[in-house]
């Protein structure tokens, strides 16, 4: 077994990320005890039934009692309320982190509740699948993925390094980043692409000249990949767009401008412009593969025999 980094870890929220963290920490022997809490009794029952964590509590306050690391793995819209609930029960010297995909809004919501002597180190694992819930986690989710940390002023370097060590031992690469920059980067790499995927699936839904059975039957041509993204947790994504409003609207504006330029090129029959544009964008795909963040295998390396979400 590996070296225990935190004696007691409390996971607040027991979905894909928290579940995968529990399984990864167990596999590497990184935590003495893993305590979990979820707001829904059904989620708590499932987590208990499958033995996702060592102990399940009925309240978040109970879960964080004597915990050395507390992970807020709830939708970003409720982070502040959860932080307020657990604040009086945090022990001095504990570290609080989160896994939300927006950072500025989470820092604004959570920071005021963090007591003196407790370290708040916001974080975001760039890992996930379209599956959610306590059954969706798996130990290798973070392998070779990036986990961004956005320490707030006064974050103790030793506390940051301890959290980074835990994350690296779960298989991820750690990078520190300014929160505002994180939100802009994610608006480009994650948030706006999700919005576009939701929109395209919505367009297909509204288009009465194509039947639903045709959309489903002939979806191998790119639409299928939009539907995978658009299957993600609706509560989480609603909160992401509301909490990262400025960066998403900025990138969405730029996207709309690019779309108009391409629309004009198609209308005017400007093949040279289209070819040039597609050549440039193709190079980004090559860069992603070279960085080990995806596979060049045909069909995105997906095997029909693999369990969903484990590829």
C-alpha positions in Angstrom: 0.0 0.0 0.0 1.1 3.6 -0.6 1.8 6.3 2.0 -1.3 7.7 3.8 -1.4 11.4 2.8 -4.5 12.3 4.9 -5.8 10.3 7.9 -9.4 11.1 7.2 -10.9 12.4 4.0 -14.5 13.7 3.8 -16.3 13.6 0.4 -19.3 15.9 0.3 -21.3 14.8 -2.8 -20.9 11.2 -4.0 -21.1 11.4 -7.8 -18.6 10.5 -10.5 -15.6 12.6 -9.3 -16.0 11.9 -5.6 -16.6 8.2 -6.2 -13.6 7.9 -8.5 -11.4 9.8 -5.9 -12.5 7.3 -3.2 -11.7 4.3 -5.4 -8.3 5.8 -6.5 -7.4 6.7 -2.9 -8.2 3.2 -1.7 -6.3 1.6 -4.6 -3.2 3.6 -3.7 -3.7 3.5 0.1 -3.7 7.3 0.4 -6.3 7.8 3.1 -6.8 6.2 6.6 -10.6 6.6 6.4 -12.9 7.9 3.7 -16.2 9.4 5.0 -18.9 10.4 2.5 -22.1 12.4 2.5 -24.7 13.1 -0.2 -27.8 15.2 0.1 -30.1 12.5 -1.5 -30.9 9.5 0.7 -31.1 7.4 -2.4 -27.5 8.3 -3.3 -26.4 7.5 0.3 -28.1 4.1 0.1 -26.5 3.2 -3.2 -23.1 4.3 -1.9 -23.5 2.3 1.2 -24.7 -0.7 -0.7 -21.7 -0.7 -3.1 -19.2 0.2 -0.3 -18.1 3.3 -2.1 -16.6 4.8 1.0 -15.7 3.5 4.5 -18.5 5.4 6.3 -21.6 7.3 5.2 -23.1 10.1 7.3 -26.6 11.6 7.3 -25.3 15.2 7.4 -22.4 17.1 5.9 -21.5 18.5 9.3 -21.0 15.0 10.6 -18.9 14.0 7.6 -16.3 16.7 8.1 -15.8 16.0 11.8 -12.1 15.6 12.4 -11.4 15.3 8.6 -8.0 16.4 7.4 -9.2 16.9 3.8 -12.7 17.9 2.8 -13.7 17.7 -0.9 -16.7 19.7 -2.0 -18.0 17.6 -4.9 -21.4 19.3 -5.3 -22.8 21.5 -8.2 -21.1 24.9 -8.1 -24.5 26.6 -7.4 -24.7 25.1 -3.9 -21.0 25.3 -2.9 -21.5 28.4 -0.7 -24.5 26.9 1.2 -22.5 23.7 1.8 -19.4 25.7 3.0 -21.6 27.6 5.4 -23.1 24.4 6.8 -19.7 22.7 7.4 -17.7 25.7 8.5 -18.3 25.5 12.3 -17.3 21.8 12.2 -13.9 22.1 10.4 -10.9 21.3 12.5 -7.9 23.7 12.6 -5.3 22.7 10.0 -7.7 20.9 7.7 -7.7 21.5 4.0 -10.9 22.2 2.0 -10.8 21.7 -1.8 -13.5 21.5 -4.4 -13.9 19.9 -7.9 -16.1 22.5 -9.5 -15.4 23.4 -13.2 -15.7 27.2 -12.4 -13.3 28.8 -10.0 -13.9 32.5 -9.5 -17.6 32.0 -8.5 -16.7 29.1 -6.1 -13.9 31.2 -4.4 -16.4 34.1 -3.9 -19.0 31.7 -2.5 -16.8 29.5 -0.3 -14.0 31.8 1.0 -16.1 33.9 3.4 -17.1 30.7 5.3 -13.6 29.2 5.7 -12.5 29.7 9.3 -9.0 31.0 10.2 -6.5 28.1 10.4 -8.2 26.1 7.7 -6.6 25.9 4.2 -8.9 26.5 1.2 -7.3 25.3 -2.1 -9.8 25.3 -4.9 -9.3 22.7 -7.6 -10.7 21.2 -10.8 -9.9 17.8 -12.2 -10.2 17.9 -16.0 -11.6 14.4 -16.1 -15.1 13.0 -16.4 -17.5 11.1 -18.5 -21.1 11.8 -19.4 -22.2 9.4 -16.6 -23.1 10.7 -13.2 -24.1 9.2 -9.8 -22.5 7.0 -7.2 -22.1 4.0 -9.5 -20.3 5.9 -12.3 -16.9 6.2 -10.6 -13.7 4.2 -11.4 -10.2 4.3 -10.0 -8.4 5.2 -13.2 -10.5 8.2 -14.1 -7.7 10.7 -13.4 -4.8 8.9 -15.0 -2.8 11.3 -17.2 -5.5 14.0 -16.8 -4.8 17.5 -15.6 -6.0 18.6 -12.2 -5.8 22.4 -11.9 -5.4 24.1 -8.6 -6.2 27.8 -8.1 -4.8 28.6 -4.6 -6.3 31.7 -2.9 -4.1 34.4 -1.3 -2.6 33.0 1.9 -2.8 29.3 0.8 0.1 27.7 2.7 2.6 26.2 0.3 2.9 23.0 2.4 -0.8 22.5 2.3 -0.9 23.0 -1.5 2.0 20.5 -1.9 0.3 17.9 0.2 -2.9 18.1 -1.8 -0.9 18.1 -5.1 0.9 14.9 -3.8 -2.4 13.2 -3.2 -3.6 14.2 -6.7 -0.4 13.0 -8.4 -0.6 9.7 -6.6 -4.1 9.2 -8.0 -2.5 9.5 -11.5 -3.2 13.1 -12.5 -0.9 15.9 -13.5 -1.1 19.0 -11.3 -0.8 22.6 -12.5 -1.5 25.8 -10.6 -3.4 28.6 -12.3 -5.0 32.0 -11.6 -8.8 31.5 -11.1 -9.8 34.1 -13.7 -7.5 32.5 -16.3 -8.9 29.1 -15.4 -12.4 30.2 -16.1 -11.5 31.6 -19.5 -9.5 28.5 -20.5 -12.4 26.3 -19.5 -14.9 28.4 -21.3 -12.9 27.5 -24.5 -12.1 23.9 -23.8 -15.2 22.7 -22.0 -18.1 25.1 -21.3 -18.8 26.6 -24.8 -18.3 23.2 -26.6 -21.0 21.7 -24.2 -23.3 24.6 -25.0 -22.8 24.0 -28.7 -23.4 20.3 -28.3 -26.6 20.9 -26.4 -27.7 23.4 -29.1 -27.1 21.0 -32.0 -29.0 18.2 -30.2 -31.8 20.7 -29.6 -31.8 21.7 -33.3 -32.3 18.0 -34.3 -35.1 17.8 -31.8 -36.9 20.7 -33.3 -36.4 19.8 -36.9 -39.6 18.1 -37.9 -38.4 17.1 -41.4 -36.1 14.5 -39.9 -37.7 11.8 -37.8 -36.3 10.9 -34.4 -35.6 7.4 -35.6 -33.4 8.7 -38.5 -31.5 11.0 -36.1 -30.8 8.0 -33.9 -30.1 5.5 -36.7 -27.7 7.7 -38.8 -26.0 9.5 -35.9 -22.5 8.0 -36.5 -21.6 11.1 -38.5 -20.5 13.5 -35.7 -23.9 14.0 -34.2 -23.3 11.0 -32.0 -20.4 12.8 -30.3 -22.5 15.8 -29.6 -25.1 13.6 -27.9 -22.5 12.0 -25.7 -21.5 15.5 -24.4 -25.2 16.6 -24.2 -26.0 13.6 -21.9 -24.1 15.2 -19.1 -25.6 16.1 -15.7 -28.1 19.0 -16.4 -27.9 20.5 -12.8 -24.1 20.7 -13.0 -24.1 22.3 -16.4 -26.9 24.8 -15.6 -24.8 26.0 -12.7 -21.6 26.1 -14.8 -23.1 28.5 -17.3 -24.7 30.7 -14.7 -21.5 30.9 -12.6 -19.0 31.4 -15.5 -21.3 33.8 -17.3 -18.7 36.4 -18.4 -16.1 34.1 -19.9 -18.8 31.9 -21.6 -20.5 34.9 -23.2 -17.1 36.2 -24.3 -16.2 32.9 -26.0 -19.7 32.4 -27.4 -19.5 35.9 -29.0 -16.3 35.0 -30.7 -17.7 31.6 -31.8 -20.7 33.4 -33.3 -18.4 35.7 -35.2 -16.4 32.8 -36.6 -19.6 31.1 -37.6 -20.7 34.1 -39.6 -17.3 34.2 -41.4 -17.7 30.5 -42.3 -21.3 31.0 -43.2 -20.3 33.7 -45.7 -17.5 31.6 -47.1 -20.0 28.8 -47.8 -22.5 31.2 -49.3 -19.8 32.8 -51.6 -18.3 29.4 -52.6 -14.9 30.4 -51.0 -13.4 26.9 -51.0 -9.9 28.3 -50.4 -11.0 29.9 -47.1 -12.7 26.8 -45.9 -9.8 24.5 -46.8 -7.3 26.8 -45.0 -9.5 27.1 -41.9 -10.0 23.3 -41.6 -6.3 22.7 -42.1 -5.5 25.0 -39.2 -8.1 23.4 -36.9 -7.0 19.9 -37.8 -3.5 20.7 -36.3 -5.1 21.3 -32.9 -6.5 17.7 -33.0 -3.0 16.4 -33.7 -1.7 18.4 -30.7 -4.3 16.9 -28.4 -3.3 13.4 -29.4 0.4 14.1 -29.1 -0.2 15.5 -25.6 -1.7 12.1 -24.7 -5.2 13.6 -24.0 -6.9 11.4 -26.5 -6.3 8.5 -28.9 -5.9 8.6 -32.6 -7.5 5.1 -32.9 -10.4 4.9 -35.4 -13.8 5.5 -33.7 -12.1 7.5 -31.0 -10.6 4.3 -29.6 -14.0 3.3 -28.3 -14.7 -0.4 -28.1 -18.3 -1.6 -28.2 -17.3 -4.2 -25.5 -16.1 -1.6 -23.0 -18.4 -0.7 -20.1 -19.9 2.8 -20.7 -17.7 5.7 -19.4 -14.7 3.5 -18.8 -12.9 4.2 -22.1 
